[in-house]
Amino acid sequence: MKVSIVTFENAYYRGGTSELLFNYSAGLTEKGHATLVIAFINRYLEEGVKGVTYRYYHDYSQTIYSKLTTHVSILKALANFLRVNGNAIRMNLDVKFYNFLKANLIEFDADVVLILTCWPAPVATLAARSLKIPAVLSLGCIESDPRHGLNTPNRILARLSENIGFHFSTMITAVSEEDKKILTSKGVPKDKIELLPNCIDDTKYRYVSQHEIEETRRKLGITECSTIIFVGGLSYRPNRLAVKRIYEKIMPRVLNEIPNCKFLIVGENPPLEYKHPAIIFTGPIHGEKEFALHVLAADAGIAPIEMGTGTRLKILEYFAAGRAVVSTTIGAMGLHAENGENILIADNYIDFSKKVVCLLKNSAERERLGENAKKTFTDCYCRDVVISRLMKLIKQVL
């Protein structure tokens, strides 16, 4: 089978759409399917999955700095003024990209087009429809929902993109029952929506020695400390709000009980206003093994998330690593997460902090929750399971 994945950008494969792109393309290739990735922008020329064909309309630097400035400066100025995703607008209005997309689909002789997120949905669904190729719109979250955290102009733009995608796609996949309900409330027919959970690749956690974990702890200066980890891109509003909650509401209470506790925060663009001796901002970690070592170096993971749709990949990372997790209800939303069985859930930050302290002081409870979390991951969210589900769905539209 030949599957063409259309995405806004090819970016580093940790988090959000980039994670989906990496895992879908890698998973499809591993199962012997020819895979073509067509991206409007390429941000990381060095990244890619062996065996996958890539076609890029623009290099990131050219698109942001050269093309937008010289050819569509009015659009760029308007987008900046409105704080809206100007590149998404241009992608869907650029006739040359539409032709580029069609030409590559024809050359590849694609059996199906898999569209990641709502942003490329208008141009991609129209191109697929014109070529009579089935189009599956894969939504990792519902970007137009107010809980996702976009500003009003971007929510309007997302809703417009979604509506076009809803109309012209053959099938829509949602990552949870909650997201499926949101889609039906927007008028999408139930029989057009299928469930397809998020997934991550857990192989990075399998080939790590205890010596390497201890060496990572030594480098981070946490050898003698209890350590909590939070993972997430810190340009994303829900994650930045979570870091604020850690700094203001969780950390002080935990340090009261465990003075030598450290909070390891992994993600790009760390907010400098939250400096504290107990907080370690690592910045982005680019190696998969290095990332795994950081997660495994922590005693437990947290997800104090107060907004968002979809499901939290950070929790899947914690689950895959066999780490116990404390989360808010919204953080665990959409996952097979049962309070007290494979996760601890608290929405009041006094209770949240107490549960963190409890975990750090009780290694047996950490181990029990971590083992249950890992089993949940293996059964529901490992890449092989999800890609097998994706292939069944694709066969339905052929």
Backbone torsions as a table, in degrees:
resi	resn	phi	psi	omega
1	MET	NA	143.3	178.6
2	LYS	-110.4	117.2	-177.5
3	VAL	-115.5	125.4	175.3
4	SER	-105.5	124.2	178.6
5	ILE	-101.0	123.9	179.0
6	VAL	-108.0	128.3	-177.0
7	THR	-141.4	159.5	178.5
8	PHE	-66.5	-46.3	-180.0
9	GLU	-148.0	150.0	171.3
10	ASN	-94.1	108.3	-176.7
11	ALA	-123.0	179.3	-179.2
12	TYR	-60.9	144.0	-164.2
13	TYR	-89.6	36.5	172.0
14	ARG	-120.8	116.3	174.8
15	GLY	100.1	138.8	171.0
16	GLY	54.7	-140.8	-176.5
17	THR	-61.6	-35.8	-179.7
18	SER	-61.4	-39.3	177.5
19	GLU	-64.9	-43.6	178.0
20	LEU	-60.9	-45.2	-179.4
21	LEU	-58.9	-48.1	-179.0
22	PHE	-61.5	-48.3	-174.7
23	ASN	-72.5	-37.1	176.3
24	TYR	-64.7	-49.0	-177.4
25	SER	-65.7	-42.7	178.8
26	ALA	-66.7	-43.7	-178.4
27	GLY	-65.0	-42.6	178.8
28	LEU	-64.5	-41.2	179.9
29	THR	-65.8	-41.8	178.6
30	GLU	-60.1	-31.1	179.8
31	LYS	-89.2	9.4	172.6
32	GLY	88.3	13.1	-179.7
33	HIS	-96.0	134.9	176.4
34	ALA	-68.1	131.7	-173.9
35	THR	-130.1	128.6	176.4
36	LEU	-118.1	126.9	175.0
37	VAL	-104.1	122.7	176.0
38	ILE	-113.1	117.9	-177.0
39	ALA	-123.7	141.3	176.0
40	PHE	-67.1	-39.6	-178.9
41	ILE	-129.6	140.1	170.6
42	ASN	-110.5	116.3	-178.7
43	ARG	-93.1	-27.9	-173.8
44	TYR	-130.1	93.4	-176.9
45	LEU	-62.6	-29.4	-175.5
46	GLU	-80.8	-14.3	-176.4
47	GLU	-91.6	148.0	177.3
48	GLY	171.0	162.0	179.8
49	VAL	-102.7	130.3	-179.9
50	LYS	-59.7	130.1	179.1
51	GLY	94.2	-10.2	179.2
52	VAL	-94.8	138.2	175.9
53	THR	-92.1	134.4	-178.8
54	TYR	-118.4	139.0	173.7
55	ARG	-132.1	122.6	-177.1
56	TYR	-116.3	134.7	177.4
57	TYR	-79.5	-37.4	-179.2
58	HIS	-142.2	147.3	164.4
59	ASP	-76.9	148.1	-175.5
60	TYR	-55.8	-50.2	-175.9
61	SER	-63.3	-39.2	178.6
62	GLN	-64.8	-43.4	-176.7
63	THR	-65.2	-48.2	-174.9
64	ILE	-72.3	-45.0	-169.1
65	TYR	-100.6	-33.5	-174.3
66	SER	-99.2	-58.7	-173.3
67	LYS	-63.5	-47.1	-177.8
68	LEU	-65.4	-36.8	-176.0
69	THR	-70.3	-43.0	-173.4
70	THR	-86.1	-34.5	-171.7
71	HIS	-103.0	-31.2	-177.3
72	VAL	-134.0	49.9	-175.5
73	SER	-63.6	-34.0	179.4
74	ILE	-66.5	-44.1	178.1
75	LEU	-62.0	-42.4	-179.9
76	LYS	-62.3	-44.8	-179.3
77	ALA	-62.6	-41.7	179.2
78	LEU	-65.9	-42.4	179.5
79	ALA	-63.1	-41.8	178.7
80	ASN	-64.5	-40.1	-179.6
81	PHE	-63.8	-41.7	-178.6
82	LEU	-84.3	-6.4	-174.9
83	ARG	54.7	50.3	-177.5
84	VAL	-117.9	160.7	-177.0
85	ASN	-74.2	87.6	-176.2
86	GLY	-64.3	-34.8	179.6
87	ASN	-67.9	-33.6	177.1
88	ALA	-66.0	-38.5	176.8
89	ILE	-63.2	-47.6	-177.2
90	ARG	-64.1	-39.7	179.9
91	MET	-56.5	-40.4	-176.0
92	ASN	-86.1	-13.9	179.0
93	LEU	-104.9	-7.9	-176.2
94	ASP	-82.9	107.6	-179.0
95	VAL	-61.8	-35.2	179.5
96	LYS	-63.8	-37.9	177.7
97	PHE	-68.4	-39.4	176.8
98	TYR	-57.5	-46.0	179.0
99	ASN	-67.3	-38.3	177.0
100	PHE	-60.7	-43.5	179.8
101	LEU	-63.1	-48.7	-179.9
102	LYS	-62.7	-42.9	-178.5
103	ALA	-60.8	-40.6	-179.8
104	ASN	-72.3	-35.0	176.1
105	LEU	-65.4	-39.3	178.9
106	ILE	-67.7	-47.0	-178.7
107	GLU	-61.8	-40.0	-179.4
108	PHE	-75.4	-21.2	-176.2
109	ASP	58.6	52.7	-174.3
110	ALA	-64.5	138.7	173.9
111	ASP	-84.1	-31.6	-177.9
112	VAL	-151.7	149.6	175.4
113	VAL	-111.3	125.0	178.1
114	LEU	-107.4	116.2	-173.2
115	ILE	-105.3	122.8	-177.3
116	LEU	-94.7	118.0	-179.6
117	THR	72.0	171.7	-177.8
118	CYS	-75.7	-22.0	-168.5
119	TRP	-61.2	-44.8	176.9
120	PRO	-89.4	7.2	-173.4
121	ALA	-59.1	-45.2	-178.1
122	PRO	-59.0	-53.6	-176.2
123	VAL	-69.7	-38.0	-175.9
124	ALA	-73.1	-42.1	179.3
125	THR	-67.4	-37.8	178.4
126	LEU	-66.7	-40.3	178.1
127	ALA	-64.3	-44.8	179.8
128	ALA	-63.4	-41.8	-179.5
129	ARG	-63.7	-39.8	-179.5
130	SER	-65.5	-26.7	179.6
131	LEU	-98.8	3.2	-179.6
132	LYS	58.4	41.7	176.7
133	ILE	-107.6	131.2	177.3
134	PRO	-59.4	141.6	-179.2
135	ALA	-123.5	125.6	177.0
136	VAL	-108.1	119.8	179.1
137	LEU	-93.6	111.2	-176.8
138	SER	-99.1	114.0	-176.8
139	LEU	-107.5	109.9	176.5
140	GLY	-73.9	-17.2	176.6
141	CYS	-163.9	172.8	178.0
142	ILE	-106.3	97.8	-169.5
143	GLU	-68.4	-26.1	-178.1
144	SER	-81.1	-11.1	179.4
145	ASP	-70.5	133.6	-178.1
146	PRO	-55.8	-28.3	-178.6
147	ARG	-70.9	-14.0	-179.1
148	HIS	-72.2	-25.8	173.2
149	GLY	102.2	4.1	177.3
150	LEU	-73.8	154.4	173.7
151	ASN	-72.6	169.5	-173.3
152	THR	-60.0	-47.1	179.2
153	PRO	-59.1	-40.7	179.8
154	ASN	-71.7	-31.8	175.4
155	ARG	-64.5	-40.8	178.4
156	ILE	-64.0	-44.3	178.8
157	LEU	-63.0	-42.0	178.7
158	ALA	-63.5	-41.8	-179.7
159	ARG	-63.3	-40.2	177.8
160	LEU	-62.9	-45.8	179.1
161	SER	-62.6	-42.6	179.1
162	GLU	-61.4	-46.2	-177.1
163	ASN	-59.6	-41.7	177.8
164	ILE	-66.0	-43.0	178.5
165	GLY	-63.6	-41.1	178.4
166	PHE	-59.4	-40.4	-175.0
167	HIS	-73.1	-42.4	-171.1
168	PHE	-98.0	-12.3	179.8
169	SER	-77.3	157.2	177.8
170	THR	-82.9	-36.2	-179.1
171	MET	-147.7	150.8	176.3
172	ILE	-124.2	133.8	176.1
173	THR	-109.5	138.5	176.2
174	ALA	-119.9	150.4	-173.8
175	VAL	-86.7	-9.8	-177.8
176	SER	-155.4	164.6	175.8
177	GLU	-63.2	-34.8	178.6
178	GLU	-61.9	-44.8	178.6
179	ASP	-68.0	-33.7	177.5
180	LYS	-63.0	-39.3	177.3
181	LYS	-64.7	-39.2	177.7
182	ILE	-61.9	-42.5	-179.2
183	LEU	-64.9	-43.4	179.4
184	THR	-65.6	-32.9	177.5
185	SER	-67.5	-20.5	177.5
186	LYS	-91.0	5.9	175.4
187	GLY	95.0	7.0	178.6
188	VAL	-78.0	128.3	179.7
189	PRO	-59.7	138.1	-178.3
190	LYS	-58.6	-37.1	-176.5
191	ASP	-74.4	-3.0	177.0
192	LYS	-96.4	-9.8	-175.4
193	ILE	-106.2	131.9	175.3
194	GLU	-124.5	150.8	178.8
195	LEU	-86.7	131.1	175.7
196	LEU	-142.7	101.5	-175.7
197	PRO	-62.9	157.5	168.6
198	ASN	-66.7	158.9	177.9
199	CYS	-145.6	161.3	170.5
200	ILE	-136.2	165.5	177.2
201	ASP	-92.1	117.9	-176.5
202	ASP	-96.8	3.9	-177.3
203	THR	-61.7	-27.4	-179.0
204	LYS	-63.9	-21.0	-179.6
205	TYR	-88.6	-10.7	-172.1
206	ARG	-85.6	-24.8	-172.1
207	TYR	-116.8	47.2	-180.0
208	VAL	-120.6	128.8	-179.1
209	SER	-89.5	158.7	177.1
210	GLN	-62.9	-34.3	178.1
211	HIS	-61.6	-41.4	179.9
212	GLU	-66.4	-37.4	177.6
213	ILE	-64.5	-45.2	179.8
214	GLU	-64.1	-36.0	178.4
215	GLU	-67.2	-37.6	176.2
216	THR	-64.4	-42.7	177.7
217	ARG	-61.5	-39.2	179.3
218	ARG	-64.5	-44.9	-179.9
219	LYS	-62.5	-34.6	-179.7
220	LEU	-82.3	-10.4	-179.6
221	GLY	75.5	32.8	-176.6
222	ILE	-121.4	20.5	-175.7
223	THR	-57.8	-41.4	-176.6
224	GLU	-101.9	15.8	-173.5
225	CYS	-115.2	150.6	163.1
226	SER	-76.7	138.9	-172.5
227	THR	-133.1	131.3	175.3
228	ILE	-110.8	139.5	179.4
229	ILE	-116.6	143.1	170.5
230	PHE	-129.1	128.1	-177.4
231	VAL	-116.7	134.7	175.5
232	GLY	164.4	144.5	175.1
233	GLY	-62.5	124.7	-172.1
234	LEU	-90.8	9.9	167.6
235	SER	-85.7	-17.7	-176.8
236	TYR	-83.1	124.6	-171.2
237	ARG	-54.2	-46.9	179.0
238	PRO	-58.7	-34.9	179.0
239	ASN	-72.3	-38.7	177.8
240	ARG	-65.0	-38.3	177.0
241	LEU	-65.2	-37.1	178.7
242	ALA	-63.9	-40.6	178.3
243	VAL	-64.0	-38.5	176.6
244	LYS	-61.1	-42.5	179.0
245	ARG	-65.3	-38.9	176.4
246	ILE	-59.6	-48.2	-176.1
247	TYR	-65.7	-43.7	-172.1
248	GLU	-89.2	-35.3	-168.3
249	LYS	-117.6	-31.7	-174.9
250	ILE	-94.8	-53.0	-176.0
251	MET	-54.6	-48.3	-179.0
252	PRO	-58.3	-39.9	-178.9
253	ARG	-70.5	-39.5	178.8
254	VAL	-67.6	-43.3	-179.7
255	LEU	-64.4	-27.9	175.7
256	ASN	-59.6	-37.1	-177.7
257	GLU	-94.0	-35.0	-177.5
258	ILE	-131.0	85.7	-172.3
259	PRO	-60.4	-26.8	-177.9
260	ASN	-95.2	17.0	179.5
261	CYS	-72.3	143.4	175.9
262	LYS	-119.7	146.8	177.0
263	PHE	-112.9	111.6	-178.3
264	LEU	-94.5	114.9	-176.8
265	ILE	-114.7	114.5	-172.9
266	VAL	-107.6	120.9	178.0
267	GLY	161.3	155.9	-178.7
268	GLU	-74.2	162.6	178.4
269	ASN	55.5	55.9	179.0
270	PRO	-64.1	136.1	-180.0
271	PRO	-74.2	117.1	-173.8
272	LEU	-70.4	-17.6	-177.2
273	GLU	-72.0	-8.1	-177.5
274	TYR	-109.3	40.7	178.1
275	LYS	-71.4	136.9	177.8
276	HIS	-165.6	144.9	179.6
277	PRO	-57.4	-25.5	-178.6
278	ALA	-85.9	-8.9	-178.8
279	ILE	-105.8	130.0	176.2
280	ILE	-116.6	109.6	174.0
281	PHE	-89.9	117.2	-177.6
282	THR	-86.3	-20.0	-167.4
283	GLY	74.1	-172.2	-179.8
284	PRO	-70.7	144.7	176.1
285	ILE	-115.3	117.1	-168.7
286	HIS	-91.5	-24.7	178.9
287	GLY	-87.1	135.4	-179.1
288	GLU	-62.7	-42.2	179.4
289	LYS	-66.4	-39.9	179.4
290	GLU	-63.1	-40.4	176.9
291	PHE	-62.1	-45.8	179.6
292	ALA	-59.7	-40.0	179.5
293	LEU	-62.5	-37.7	178.5
294	HIS	-66.4	-42.4	178.9
295	VAL	-65.5	-43.3	-178.4
296	LEU	-71.5	-21.4	177.9
297	ALA	-72.7	-18.4	-179.2
298	ALA	-88.4	155.4	178.5
299	ASP	-83.5	-29.8	-178.8
300	ALA	-159.1	161.1	178.1
301	GLY	-113.9	153.9	177.7
302	ILE	-130.2	155.1	177.5
303	ALA	-142.9	73.9	179.0
304	PRO	-80.4	62.6	-174.0
305	ILE	-90.9	134.3	-177.9
306	GLU	-114.4	-6.3	179.8
307	MET	-152.3	159.9	178.0
308	GLY	134.7	161.3	172.6
309	THR	-125.0	-178.3	-176.7
310	GLY	74.9	-152.7	176.1
311	THR	-130.4	154.3	-173.9
312	ARG	-86.7	114.9	177.7
313	LEU	-65.4	-28.0	178.8
314	LYS	-58.9	-37.9	179.0
315	ILE	-69.6	-36.7	176.1
316	LEU	-63.7	-35.9	176.1
317	GLU	-64.0	-46.5	178.0
318	TYR	-60.0	-45.0	179.6
319	PHE	-60.1	-47.5	-177.2
320	ALA	-61.5	-32.5	179.7
321	ALA	-83.3	-5.3	-179.0
322	GLY	72.6	32.5	179.8
323	ARG	-101.0	139.5	175.9
324	ALA	-67.3	148.5	-172.8
325	VAL	-131.6	139.1	167.2
326	VAL	-115.4	128.6	-175.6
327	SER	-140.8	161.3	166.8
328	THR	-79.5	169.2	177.0
329	THR	-61.5	-43.8	179.2
330	ILE	-65.0	-37.7	178.4
331	GLY	-59.3	-38.8	-177.8
332	ALA	-91.9	0.4	-176.2
333	MET	-56.8	134.6	175.6
334	GLY	86.5	-8.2	-179.5
335	LEU	-99.3	160.6	171.7
336	HIS	-78.9	74.9	-175.8
337	ALA	-122.0	121.1	-178.4
338	GLU	-118.0	118.4	-177.1
339	ASN	-55.5	125.5	179.0
340	GLY	89.7	-12.2	179.8
341	GLU	-103.9	-57.4	179.0
342	ASN	-126.0	8.0	-178.3
343	ILE	-165.4	159.0	170.4
344	LEU	-113.8	132.9	-175.6
345	ILE	-121.4	133.5	176.6
346	ALA	-152.7	136.2	179.7
347	ASP	-106.9	-19.3	173.3
348	ASN	-89.3	127.2	-171.9
349	TYR	-72.6	-14.7	170.0
350	ILE	-68.6	-48.0	177.5
351	ASP	-66.0	-39.7	179.6
352	PHE	-57.1	-48.9	-178.5
353	SER	-63.9	-39.7	178.8
354	LYS	-61.4	-40.1	-179.8
355	LYS	-69.0	-35.9	175.2
356	VAL	-62.0	-47.9	180.0
357	VAL	-60.2	-44.2	-179.9
358	CYS	-57.5	-44.7	179.2
359	LEU	-63.1	-45.2	-177.0
360	LEU	-65.2	-28.4	-179.0
361	LYS	-90.7	-8.8	-174.3
362	ASN	-127.8	91.3	-176.4
363	SER	-65.2	-33.0	179.6
364	ALA	-65.3	-40.6	178.5
365	GLU	-67.9	-39.2	176.3
366	ARG	-59.7	-45.0	-177.6
367	GLU	-65.5	-42.8	179.8
368	ARG	-61.8	-49.9	180.0
369	LEU	-63.1	-40.8	-179.6
370	GLY	-63.2	-40.8	178.3
371	GLU	-65.7	-43.1	178.4
372	ASN	-64.8	-38.6	178.9
373	ALA	-64.1	-41.6	-179.4
374	LYS	-64.9	-38.8	177.6
375	LYS	-64.6	-42.1	177.0
376	THR	-58.6	-43.9	179.1
377	PHE	-61.0	-48.6	-177.5
378	THR	-60.6	-39.7	-177.5
379	ASP	-75.0	-31.9	-168.1
380	CYS	-121.1	-29.3	-166.1
381	TYR	-126.3	2.3	177.6
382	CYS	-71.2	154.6	-171.2
383	ARG	-60.2	-40.2	-176.9
384	ASP	-61.6	-41.8	-179.8
385	VAL	-64.8	-45.3	-175.7
386	VAL	-71.2	-40.0	179.3
387	ILE	-66.3	-36.0	175.2
388	SER	-61.5	-40.8	176.7
389	ARG	-64.6	-42.2	179.0
390	LEU	-60.3	-42.3	-178.4
391	MET	-66.0	-35.9	175.8
392	LYS	-62.9	-41.1	179.7
393	LEU	-67.4	-40.6	179.2
394	ILE	-61.9	-41.5	-179.9
395	LYS	-62.4	-26.6	178.4
396	GLN	-67.6	-28.2	-176.4
397	VAL	-95.7	-6.1	-178.8
398	LEU	-83.3	NA	NA
